[in-house]
């Protein structure tokens, strides 16, 4: 095989590569920086993450590569879990240590039980006002850009869901809290609001994402190890099949013939009744993600909606 044929074969293999890399993002890098590192290391331009982590935060960052990026809309809304360290007695303009100190020396003479009780007020479906220094857009411009220019802006509160808050440690003035919440929750705002509830003010000083959807830190690889694998050419060992990203979905197992039918947009029979409009993952007998399918009640069939195996 000559050089040109070998190059074409490698390009074809890269174009067909699809899956998930679960990365333990280090402090100091943006989520975009990590995606760029993955693009350079894999040689695959089609890559994206499923939920931004601030540069000062570390932990689980799910990166989709190849055709798997089309799963993004289903994974960006996944629930998240964090371990946060909050410092009471001070506040900042950004609600974390990046901003200017706006108050300091406020009293924090409360006990573990007092803080634990206050946390219960933030559990459930609640309204939360995002920080002014955030990437949310206002009239097409980032809120933090307007804030840095000194423009007066008012952030609209949004509904979020906090499934649980557990106080792990309280050693004044710092608390360590485990947070299980919906996508779109600002932990900085939670720290600020909790500080106001306690009358002391509070600032987020450390944040680590421990879970994103079904993926946890146990599924992750450090960026340093991944970069070593890029250099050695064996990074594929960290690639998780795209089907695993939706492991908690209902599964339609396809026969060899049905794989071909679904690939061409044809429906396949449903083996049991489902809720109208239900979505499922259709996989081959080898466990590869073939398509996302939707249940059509009238015909009791699965209709392909997104096909991944071409």
C-alpha positions as CSV (number, residue, x, y, z in Angstrom):
1,X,0.0,0.0,0.0
2,X,1.5,3.3,-1.0
3,X,1.6,6.5,1.1
4,X,-1.4,8.1,-0.5
5,X,-3.6,5.0,0.0
6,X,-2.4,4.6,3.6
7,X,-3.3,8.3,4.3
8,X,-6.7,7.9,2.8
9,X,-7.3,4.8,4.9
10,X,-6.3,6.6,8.0
11,X,-8.6,9.6,7.2
12,X,-11.5,7.1,6.6
13,X,-10.9,5.4,10.0
14,X,-10.8,8.8,11.8
15,X,-14.0,9.9,10.1
16,X,-15.7,6.7,11.3
17,X,-14.4,7.0,14.9
18,X,-17.2,7.8,17.3
19,X,-17.4,7.8,21.1
20,X,-16.9,9.5,24.4
21,X,-13.9,10.6,26.3
22,X,-14.5,11.3,30.0
23,X,-11.8,13.7,31.1
24,X,-10.8,14.9,34.5
25,X,-10.4,18.6,33.6
26,X,-7.6,20.3,35.5
27,X,-7.9,23.7,37.1
28,X,-6.7,26.6,34.9
29,X,-8.0,25.4,31.5
30,X,-11.3,26.3,29.8
31,X,-13.5,23.5,28.6
32,X,-12.8,24.7,25.1
33,X,-9.1,24.3,25.7
34,X,-9.6,20.7,26.6
35,X,-11.7,20.1,23.4
36,X,-8.9,21.7,21.3
37,X,-6.4,19.4,23.0
38,X,-8.6,16.4,22.0
39,X,-8.9,17.6,18.4
40,X,-5.2,17.9,18.1
41,X,-4.4,14.6,19.8
42,X,-6.9,12.5,17.9
43,X,-6.7,14.4,14.5
44,X,-10.6,14.5,14.6
45,X,-12.0,18.0,14.2
46,X,-15.6,17.0,15.1
47,X,-15.6,17.2,18.9
48,X,-17.4,19.0,21.6
49,X,-18.2,18.9,25.3
50,X,-21.6,18.4,27.0
51,X,-21.4,21.0,29.8
52,X,-19.0,23.9,30.5
53,X,-16.7,23.9,33.5
54,X,-15.3,27.2,34.6
55,X,-11.5,27.5,34.3
56,X,-11.1,27.4,38.1
57,X,-13.2,24.2,38.4
58,X,-11.9,20.7,37.9
59,X,-13.5,17.3,37.3
60,X,-15.7,15.4,34.9
61,X,-15.9,16.9,31.4
62,X,-17.6,14.7,28.8
63,X,-16.2,15.1,25.3
64,X,-18.0,13.6,22.3
65,X,-16.0,12.9,19.2
66,X,-17.0,12.0,15.6
67,X,-20.7,11.3,14.9
68,X,-21.3,11.0,18.6
69,X,-21.4,14.8,18.8
70,X,-25.0,14.5,17.6
71,X,-25.8,13.1,21.1
72,X,-24.9,16.5,22.6
73,X,-28.5,17.8,22.8
74,X,-29.5,14.7,24.9
75,X,-26.5,14.9,27.3
76,X,-26.1,18.7,27.9
77,X,-29.3,18.6,30.0
78,X,-28.0,15.7,32.2
79,X,-27.9,16.1,35.9
80,X,-24.6,17.1,37.5
81,X,-22.9,16.4,40.9
82,X,-20.3,18.7,42.5
83,X,-18.2,19.0,45.6
84,X,-17.9,22.6,46.5
85,X,-15.8,24.5,49.1
86,X,-17.5,27.7,50.2
87,X,-15.9,30.4,52.4
88,X,-18.2,32.3,54.7
89,X,-17.6,35.9,56.0
90,X,-16.8,37.4,52.6
91,X,-18.3,38.2,49.2
92,X,-16.9,39.0,45.8
93,X,-18.2,40.6,42.6
94,X,-18.1,37.3,40.7
95,X,-19.2,35.1,43.7
96,X,-15.9,33.3,43.5
97,X,-12.2,34.1,44.1
98,X,-11.8,35.6,40.6
99,X,-13.6,38.8,41.5
100,X,-13.0,41.9,43.6
101,X,-13.9,41.5,47.3
102,X,-17.1,43.4,48.0
103,X,-17.4,42.6,51.7
104,X,-15.2,41.0,54.3
105,X,-15.1,40.3,58.0
106,X,-18.8,39.5,58.4
107,X,-19.6,37.2,61.3
108,X,-20.1,33.5,60.7
109,X,-20.7,32.3,64.3
110,X,-23.1,29.4,63.4
111,X,-22.8,25.7,64.0
112,X,-22.9,22.7,61.7
113,X,-26.6,22.1,62.4
114,X,-27.5,25.7,61.6
115,X,-25.8,25.5,58.2
116,X,-27.3,22.0,57.5
117,X,-30.8,23.4,58.3
118,X,-30.3,26.4,56.0
119,X,-29.3,24.0,53.1
120,X,-32.8,22.5,53.2
121,X,-34.3,25.8,51.9
122,X,-32.4,25.4,48.6
123,X,-33.5,21.8,47.8
124,X,-36.2,21.2,45.2
125,X,-37.4,23.3,42.3
126,X,-36.2,26.8,43.1
127,X,-35.5,30.1,41.3
128,X,-31.9,31.1,41.0
129,X,-30.4,34.3,39.7
130,X,-27.2,33.7,37.6
131,X,-24.1,35.7,38.4
132,X,-23.6,38.9,36.5
133,X,-20.2,37.6,35.6
134,X,-21.4,34.7,33.5
135,X,-21.4,33.7,29.8
136,X,-25.2,34.0,29.5
137,X,-26.2,36.3,26.6
138,X,-28.1,39.6,27.0
139,X,-29.2,41.1,23.7
140,X,-26.6,39.0,22.0
141,X,-23.7,40.0,24.2
142,X,-22.1,38.0,27.1
143,X,-23.1,39.2,30.5
144,X,-19.6,39.3,31.8
145,X,-18.5,41.6,28.9
146,X,-21.2,44.1,29.9
147,X,-20.3,43.8,33.6
148,X,-16.6,44.4,32.9
149,X,-17.6,47.6,31.1
150,X,-19.5,48.8,34.1
151,X,-22.9,48.6,32.5
152,X,-25.9,48.1,34.7
153,X,-27.5,44.7,33.9
154,X,-30.2,42.8,35.6
155,X,-30.1,39.0,35.4
156,X,-33.4,37.2,35.2
157,X,-34.0,34.4,37.7
158,X,-34.3,30.9,36.2
159,X,-35.9,27.7,37.6
160,X,-33.5,25.0,38.5
161,X,-33.8,21.8,40.5
162,X,-31.5,20.9,43.4
163,X,-32.0,17.2,44.2
164,X,-29.8,17.2,47.3
165,X,-27.4,19.2,49.3
166,X,-25.2,17.4,51.9
167,X,-22.9,19.3,54.3
168,X,-19.8,17.1,54.4
169,X,-17.5,19.4,56.5
170,X,-17.8,22.7,58.4
171,X,-14.6,24.1,59.8
172,X,-15.2,27.8,60.1
173,X,-15.0,29.8,57.8
174,X,-15.1,27.0,55.2
175,X,-17.8,24.4,54.3
176,X,-17.6,21.4,52.0
177,X,-20.9,20.6,50.3
178,X,-22.0,17.8,48.0
179,X,-24.4,19.1,45.4
180,X,-26.7,17.1,43.1
181,X,-28.5,19.4,40.7
182,X,-30.0,20.0,37.3
183,X,-28.1,21.3,34.4
184,X,-27.9,25.1,34.3
185,X,-27.3,25.4,38.1
186,X,-24.7,28.0,39.0
187,X,-22.9,26.8,42.1
188,X,-21.4,30.3,42.5
189,X,-24.9,31.7,42.9
190,X,-25.8,28.9,45.3
191,X,-22.8,29.9,47.5
192,X,-23.8,33.6,47.3
193,X,-27.4,32.9,48.2
194,X,-26.5,30.5,51.0
195,X,-24.2,33.2,52.4
196,X,-27.0,35.7,52.4
197,X,-29.3,33.3,54.1
198,X,-26.7,32.8,56.9
199,X,-26.2,36.6,57.2
200,X,-22.5,36.2,56.7
201,X,-22.0,36.3,52.9
202,X,-20.1,33.5,51.2
203,X,-17.9,32.9,48.2
204,X,-17.1,29.8,46.2
205,X,-13.4,29.0,46.6
206,X,-13.1,25.5,45.0
207,X,-15.3,23.4,42.8
208,X,-15.0,19.9,41.5
209,X,-17.5,18.1,39.3
210,X,-17.8,14.5,40.4
211,X,-20.6,13.4,38.0
212,X,-22.1,14.4,34.6
213,X,-25.1,12.3,33.6
214,X,-24.1,8.7,34.1
215,X,-20.3,9.4,34.0
216,X,-18.3,9.8,37.3
217,X,-14.7,10.5,38.2
218,X,-14.2,6.7,38.2
219,X,-14.9,6.8,34.4
220,X,-12.5,9.6,33.8
221,X,-8.9,9.9,32.7
222,X,-6.6,12.8,33.6
223,X,-5.7,15.1,30.8
224,X,-2.0,14.3,31.4
225,X,-2.5,10.6,30.9
226,X,-4.6,11.2,27.8
227,X,-2.0,13.5,26.3
228,X,0.6,10.7,26.9
229,X,-1.8,8.3,25.1
230,X,-2.1,10.7,22.2
231,X,1.7,10.7,21.9
232,X,1.9,6.9,22.1
233,X,-1.0,6.4,19.6
234,X,-3.0,4.2,22.0
235,X,-5.6,6.8,23.1
236,X,-8.4,4.5,21.8
237,X,-8.3,2.5,25.1
238,X,-9.9,5.5,26.8
239,X,-12.7,5.8,24.2
240,X,-16.1,4.8,25.5
241,X,-18.6,3.6,22.9
242,X,-21.3,6.1,22.0
243,X,-24.0,3.6,23.1
244,X,-22.7,3.8,26.7
245,X,-23.5,7.5,26.9
246,X,-27.2,6.5,26.8
247,X,-26.9,3.3,28.9
248,X,-29.9,4.3,31.0
249,X,-32.1,4.6,27.9
250,X,-34.5,1.9,26.8
251,X,-32.7,-0.4,24.4
252,X,-33.9,-1.8,21.0
253,X,-31.6,-4.6,20.0
254,X,-31.4,-5.0,16.2
255,X,-30.9,-8.1,14.2
256,X,-28.3,-8.0,11.4
257,X,-31.0,-7.3,8.8
258,X,-32.7,-4.7,11.0
259,X,-29.4,-2.7,11.3
260,X,-29.4,-2.3,7.5
261,X,-33.1,-1.3,7.5
262,X,-32.7,1.3,10.3
263,X,-29.6,2.7,8.6
264,X,-31.8,3.5,5.6
265,X,-34.5,5.1,7.6
266,X,-36.9,2.2,7.7
267,X,-39.0,1.4,10.8
268,X,-38.7,-1.8,12.8
269,X,-41.4,-3.5,14.9
270,X,-41.6,-2.8,18.7
271,X,-41.7,-5.9,20.9
272,X,-43.8,-4.2,23.6
273,X,-46.0,-1.1,23.9
274,X,-44.4,2.1,25.0
275,X,-45.5,5.7,25.8
276,X,-46.2,7.6,22.5
277,X,-43.1,9.5,21.4
278,X,-40.7,7.5,23.7
279,X,-37.1,7.6,22.6
280,X,-34.7,4.6,22.7
281,X,-31.2,3.7,21.6
282,X,-31.1,1.1,18.8
283,X,-27.9,-1.0,19.0
284,X,-26.4,-3.8,16.9
285,X,-25.7,-7.2,18.2
286,X,-22.1,-6.0,18.6
287,X,-23.3,-3.2,20.9
288,X,-22.7,-0.4,18.5
289,X,-25.1,2.6,18.5
290,X,-27.0,2.4,15.2
291,X,-29.6,5.1,15.8
292,X,-31.9,6.9,18.2
293,X,-35.5,5.8,17.5
294,X,-38.9,7.1,18.4
295,X,-41.9,4.9,19.3
296,X,-44.9,5.3,16.9
297,X,-47.9,4.2,18.8
298,X,-50.4,3.8,15.9
299,X,-48.1,1.2,14.2
300,X,-46.3,-0.1,17.2
301,X,-43.0,0.5,15.4
302,X,-39.7,2.3,16.1
303,X,-39.0,5.2,13.7
304,X,-35.3,6.2,13.2
305,X,-34.7,9.8,14.2
306,X,-30.9,10.1,14.3
307,X,-28.8,7.5,12.5
308,X,-25.2,7.1,13.6
309,X,-24.0,4.0,11.7
310,X,-23.9,4.8,7.9
